[in-house]
Amino acid sequence: MKAIIPAVAAMIFAVSPAFASEGHCDADIKAVDAALSKAKLSDADAATVKAARAKAEGLHKAGKEEECEKSLMGAHKLLGIKEEHQE
């Protein structure tokens, strides 16, 4: 069942032009959320990731996609998330 959910999500993103116009920030935030739930980080690193995620969400809601993505770079490094999308 757990394998079906990501597959369905991927299909929705692939077929919906509305999602394509959002940029990558939404997907980056979701990747941080997923990795953070499994990560074993120090309290300081976890706080850093959570702060970056909160900042990114605010930027995303403000329509500042590029700034949102940049704000998550440090969180991605701490969580071991590799960049999957290229411009």
Steps between C-alpha positions, in 0.01 A plus 500: 500500500783741586651452154173595331479847653824636348412343166160668496654832604757473220225431246301802616803728467584358158156560349403828660629820341385692806764328709771569245455875532562489875872444462697253704465654842186309594668171413814606687298577814329162477838329460627678813189393693542137395873490575463684831254242629766229454819696571715464806626854547641687794261744665690789344488352148130412538430860606695629200301278263167599656586871480602469135182308424284766667680779311460309174129452555457875551696576186300240306171654611632841395576363153878531541587158363868558430562642849300213647718241329819677608382515861470120505851424372651471848214284620547271202869459585429420865235247401700345215245594235646511150382758250269320258393782274714714278402818322 
